[in-house]
Amino acid sequence: KTPSPKAPLDVAFRSRPSPILPEFRTSSAVRTGKNRFGWSII
């Protein structure tokens, strides 16, 4: 399988806390599927 271009980013944000972009890991971001910038994280 060839991982999608966004896969490494998803893994990076999911595997460690991000003090710079905490919205990636907030429950609200998970519920909406987007962070506050409007990028999809699903």
N, C-alpha and C positions, 0 to 999 in steps of 0.2 A: 504493500500500500504506500501511496505517496501522501504524506501529511499535507493538509491545506496550509497555505501561507500564514494563516492566523493561528495555527495550532501552537507554534513555539511561544507566541505571546500569551495564549490562554494558559499553557502549562506554567509559564513563568509567573503569571499573576496568581494562579491557583496554588502553586507549590510554595510560595513564600509571601509574607505580608508585604504590602507596598506602602511605605510611609509617604511616598510622593503622590500616589493616586489611590487613596483609601476608598474612593467611591467604587472602585472595581470589586471591592470585597464586602461592601455593605449589603445588608439584607434587602434594602430598598432597590439597589441596583440588580440584585439577583431576581427579585420579583418582577421588575419591569423588563429585565433582559437588556437594559442599557445603563450606562453610567451617566453622570450629569452632563457629559459632552454630547450624548446622543449616539455614541458608538455601540453597536450590538456586542454583547459579551456572550451570546449563546452560540 
